[in-house]
Amino acid sequence: MIKEFNLTTSKGNQLQISTYTNEKLSPPNAIIFVHGFKGFKDWGFGPYLSKFFSERGFFVVSFNFSHNGIGGNKTEFTELDKFANNTISLEVSELGELIDLLKNGSFNLEIKGKIGILGHSRGGAVALLTVSKRNDISSVALWASICKLDRYTERQKSEWRQKGYFEVLNTRTNQLMRLNVTLLEDIEKNSADTLNLEKSVTNLNCPLLIAHGDQDLAVPINEAEQIYSWADKSKTEFYKIFGTGHTFDISHPFAGTNEKFEKLLNKTALFFERNLTL
């Protein structure tokens, strides 16, 4: 069963939320899916993976960050002004609020079991930054996660500050999407503390799964290797997927699954089943 919600955060922003439940299994444990940069909950594999994990007995929550650019049209970027004003710190705060509300019985279903987080790309970094400050998350899975937030050259940053914005191309829609300088300032101001990914990984006190394609051009696999180097090896699994890239050969609109993606789903499901068991 799929339910749709809108949640107003403490800052007055709106989160679009979908929950997936297998009513026959009365799931006690939950997985929250965190999308990445230029991503959204209904992109490509989002609904498919949500249904997959719900069929495996989990209560699944997928959501759009308030400033990811998605508005009334759930699959198109129509709120480019919000996209431009997004920051990493805002996403971390929103994921934290969502976890709190889930544990406090929102969505008409109080989660009495454990919670795991699945983050893709930048969503993996946001998951690490959020969970490292908490002790109520039982496991984290990263798919093609970044290991650094500052991904820009000095020349790009100089021009960014001069213009007040930086433009990125959405190759799917051919939209030029602006990022205001507030994003850069957030990263630079907080990189040593609240947005320090190395510190977040070393402080993580729950099991971690790192999954990455060896042909990822958007986020090279050496970023996964860097995360693994920081991690507690006794609690961490590194799953390298050969012959696939950043979205594991899944496109948008969703055109079907494939063998490598199914192996990734099953590997991740086994990880959560092992670590979210009551």
C-alpha positions as CSV (number, residue, x, y, z in Angstrom):
1,M,0.0,0.0,0.0
2,I,1.3,3.4,-1.0
3,K,0.4,6.6,0.9
4,E,1.3,10.2,0.0
5,F,1.9,12.9,2.6
6,N,3.1,16.5,2.8
7,L,5.1,17.4,5.8
8,T,5.7,21.0,7.0
9,T,9.1,21.3,8.6
10,S,10.0,23.6,11.5
11,K,11.3,26.1,9.0
12,G,8.0,26.1,7.1
13,N,9.2,24.1,4.2
14,Q,7.3,21.3,2.5
15,L,8.5,17.7,2.2
16,Q,6.7,15.4,-0.2
17,I,6.6,11.9,1.2
18,S,5.6,8.5,0.0
19,T,5.3,5.5,2.3
20,Y,5.2,1.9,1.1
21,T,3.8,-0.9,3.3
22,N,3.2,-4.6,2.9
23,E,0.1,-4.9,5.1
24,K,0.3,-8.7,5.2
25,L,3.7,-8.4,7.0
26,S,2.9,-5.6,9.5
27,P,6.5,-4.3,9.2
28,P,8.1,-3.2,12.5
29,N,11.2,-1.9,10.9
30,A,11.7,1.0,8.5
31,I,14.0,2.1,5.7
32,I,14.3,5.8,4.6
33,F,15.4,6.4,1.1
34,V,17.4,9.6,0.6
35,H,17.8,10.9,-3.0
36,G,20.8,12.7,-4.3
37,F,21.7,16.0,-6.2
38,K,19.3,16.6,-9.1
39,G,17.4,13.5,-7.8
40,F,13.9,13.0,-6.4
41,K,11.9,10.3,-4.8
42,D,10.1,9.3,-8.0
43,W,13.2,9.3,-10.2
44,G,13.9,6.1,-12.1
45,F,14.5,3.4,-9.5
46,G,12.9,5.3,-6.6
47,P,9.4,3.7,-6.7
48,Y,10.8,0.3,-7.7
49,L,13.3,0.0,-4.9
50,S,10.6,1.3,-2.4
51,K,8.2,-1.4,-3.5
52,F,11.0,-4.0,-3.4
53,F,12.0,-3.3,0.2
54,S,8.3,-3.1,1.3
55,E,7.8,-6.6,-0.2
56,R,10.7,-7.8,1.8
57,G,8.9,-6.7,5.0
58,F,10.0,-3.1,5.6
59,F,8.1,0.1,6.1
60,V,9.7,2.3,3.4
61,V,9.7,6.1,3.4
62,S,10.9,8.0,0.4
63,F,10.7,11.8,0.2
64,N,11.8,14.9,-1.7
65,F,13.9,17.5,0.1
66,S,12.0,20.8,0.2
67,H,14.5,22.5,-2.1
68,N,15.3,19.8,-4.6
69,G,13.4,21.6,-7.3
70,I,10.4,19.3,-7.6
71,G,7.0,20.9,-7.0
72,G,3.5,19.9,-8.1
73,N,4.8,17.9,-11.1
74,K,6.5,15.0,-9.3
75,T,8.9,14.3,-12.1
76,E,10.0,17.7,-13.4
77,F,12.0,20.5,-12.0
78,T,9.6,23.4,-11.8
79,E,10.9,25.1,-8.6
80,L,14.3,26.3,-9.8
81,D,14.4,29.2,-7.3
82,K,14.2,26.8,-4.4
83,F,16.8,24.5,-6.1
84,A,19.1,27.5,-6.3
85,N,18.8,28.3,-2.6
86,N,19.3,24.7,-1.3
87,T,22.2,23.9,1.1
88,I,23.6,20.7,2.5
89,S,22.9,21.9,6.0
90,L,19.2,22.3,5.1
91,E,19.0,18.7,3.8
92,V,20.7,17.4,7.0
93,S,18.2,19.2,9.1
94,E,15.2,18.0,7.1
95,L,16.4,14.3,7.2
96,G,16.8,14.7,11.0
97,E,13.3,16.1,11.4
98,L,11.9,13.3,9.2
99,I,13.5,10.7,11.4
100,D,12.2,12.4,14.6
101,L,8.7,12.5,13.2
102,L,8.8,8.9,12.1
103,K,9.9,7.7,15.5
104,N,7.2,9.9,17.2
105,G,4.4,8.2,15.3
106,S,3.7,10.4,12.3
107,F,2.3,9.0,9.0
108,N,-0.4,7.3,11.1
109,L,2.1,4.5,11.9
110,E,4.5,4.6,14.7
111,I,7.7,2.7,14.0
112,K,8.3,0.5,17.0
113,G,11.3,-1.3,15.5
114,K,14.6,-0.1,14.0
115,I,15.3,2.4,11.3
116,G,17.9,2.1,8.5
117,I,18.9,4.8,6.0
118,L,19.6,4.2,2.3
119,G,21.3,7.2,0.5
120,H,22.2,7.5,-3.1
121,S,25.0,9.9,-4.3
122,R,24.8,13.1,-2.4
123,G,22.0,11.6,-0.4
124,G,24.6,9.2,1.0
125,A,26.7,12.1,2.3
126,V,23.6,13.7,3.9
127,A,22.7,10.3,5.5
128,L,26.2,10.0,7.0
129,L,26.2,13.6,8.3
130,T,22.8,13.1,9.9
131,V,23.2,9.6,11.4
132,S,26.7,10.3,12.9
133,K,25.0,12.8,15.3
134,R,22.4,10.3,16.4
135,N,22.2,6.9,18.2
136,D,18.8,5.8,17.1
137,I,19.6,4.6,13.5
138,S,20.6,0.9,13.2
139,S,22.3,0.8,9.8
140,V,23.2,2.9,6.8
141,A,23.6,1.8,3.2
142,L,25.3,4.0,0.6
143,W,24.8,3.7,-3.1
144,A,27.4,5.6,-5.2
145,S,27.9,8.0,-2.4
146,I,30.2,11.1,-2.6
147,C,33.0,11.5,-0.1
148,K,33.5,15.2,-0.5
149,L,31.1,18.1,-0.7
150,D,33.5,20.6,-2.2
151,R,33.5,19.3,-5.8
152,Y,34.6,22.6,-7.5
153,T,37.8,24.0,-8.9
154,E,39.2,27.2,-7.5
155,R,38.4,28.9,-10.8
156,Q,34.8,27.8,-10.6
157,K,34.5,29.0,-7.0
158,S,36.0,32.4,-7.9
159,E,33.5,32.9,-10.7
160,W,30.7,31.6,-8.5
161,R,31.4,34.2,-5.9
162,Q,31.7,37.0,-8.5
163,K,28.4,36.1,-10.2
164,G,26.6,35.0,-7.0
165,Y,25.5,31.7,-8.7
166,F,26.9,28.6,-10.4
167,E,25.1,26.9,-13.2
168,V,24.8,23.1,-13.7
169,L,23.2,21.4,-16.7
170,N,20.5,18.8,-16.3
171,T,21.3,16.6,-19.2
172,R,18.0,14.8,-19.1
173,T,15.9,18.0,-19.4
174,N,18.6,20.4,-20.8
175,Q,17.7,22.8,-18.0
176,L,20.5,25.1,-16.7
177,M,20.0,25.0,-13.0
178,R,21.5,27.7,-10.8
179,L,23.1,27.2,-7.4
180,N,23.3,30.3,-5.4
181,V,26.5,31.2,-3.5
182,T,24.8,30.2,-0.3
183,L,25.6,26.5,-1.1
184,L,29.3,27.3,-1.5
185,E,29.3,29.4,1.7
186,D,27.6,26.6,3.6
187,I,30.1,24.0,2.6
188,E,33.1,26.2,3.3
189,K,31.8,27.5,6.6
190,N,30.9,24.1,8.0
191,S,33.4,21.7,6.3
192,A,35.5,21.3,9.5
193,D,32.6,20.7,11.7
194,T,28.9,19.9,10.9
195,L,29.7,19.0,7.3
196,N,32.8,17.1,7.9
197,L,32.3,13.7,6.1
198,E,35.5,12.1,7.4
199,K,34.5,12.9,11.0
200,S,31.0,11.6,10.3
201,V,32.2,8.3,9.0
202,T,34.6,7.8,11.9
203,N,31.9,8.7,14.4
204,L,29.3,6.4,12.9
205,N,28.3,3.8,15.5
206,C,26.2,1.5,13.3
207,P,26.8,-1.0,10.5
208,L,27.6,0.5,7.1
209,L,27.2,-0.9,3.6
210,I,29.1,0.9,0.8
211,A,28.0,-0.1,-2.7
212,H,29.5,1.5,-5.8
213,G,29.8,0.8,-9.6
214,D,33.4,0.6,-10.9
215,Q,32.4,2.5,-14.0
216,D,30.8,5.4,-12.2
217,L,31.7,8.6,-14.1
218,A,29.7,11.0,-11.9
219,V,31.2,9.8,-8.6
220,P,34.4,7.8,-9.2
221,I,34.7,4.6,-7.2
222,N,37.8,6.0,-5.4
223,E,35.3,8.1,-3.4
224,A,33.8,4.9,-2.1
225,E,37.3,3.6,-1.3
226,Q,37.9,6.8,0.7
227,I,34.8,6.3,2.8
228,Y,35.8,2.7,3.4
229,S,39.3,3.9,4.5
230,W,37.7,6.1,7.2
231,A,35.2,3.5,8.3
232,D,35.3,0.9,11.2
233,K,36.1,-2.2,9.1
234,S,34.5,-4.4,11.7
235,K,31.1,-2.8,11.0
236,T,31.5,-2.0,7.3
237,E,30.9,-3.9,4.0
238,F,32.3,-2.7,0.7
239,Y,30.3,-4.1,-2.3
240,K,31.9,-3.3,-5.7
241,I,29.7,-3.7,-8.7
242,F,31.6,-4.4,-11.9
243,G,30.5,-3.0,-15.3
244,T,28.0,-0.4,-14.1
245,G,27.8,3.3,-13.4
246,H,26.2,5.9,-11.1
247,T,22.6,4.8,-11.5
248,F,23.4,1.1,-12.0
249,D,22.1,1.1,-15.6
250,I,18.7,2.4,-14.5
251,S,17.3,5.3,-16.4
252,H,14.4,7.8,-16.0
253,P,11.6,7.3,-16.9
254,F,12.0,3.8,-15.4
255,A,12.3,1.3,-18.3
256,G,12.9,-1.9,-16.2
257,T,15.4,-3.5,-14.0
258,N,18.6,-5.5,-14.8
259,E,20.6,-8.2,-13.3
260,K,23.2,-6.0,-11.6
261,F,20.6,-3.8,-10.1
262,E,18.7,-6.8,-8.7
263,K,21.9,-8.1,-7.2
264,L,22.4,-4.7,-5.5
265,L,18.8,-4.7,-4.2
266,N,19.3,-8.2,-2.8
267,K,22.6,-7.4,-1.2
268,T,21.1,-4.3,0.4
269,A,18.0,-6.1,1.6
270,L,20.2,-8.8,3.2
271,F,22.2,-6.1,4.9
272,F,19.1,-4.4,6.3
273,E,17.5,-7.7,7.3
274,R,20.6,-8.6,9.3
275,N,20.9,-5.3,11.0
276,L,17.3,-4.3,11.5
277,T,16.1,-7.5,13.1
278,L,14.4,-7.0,16.4
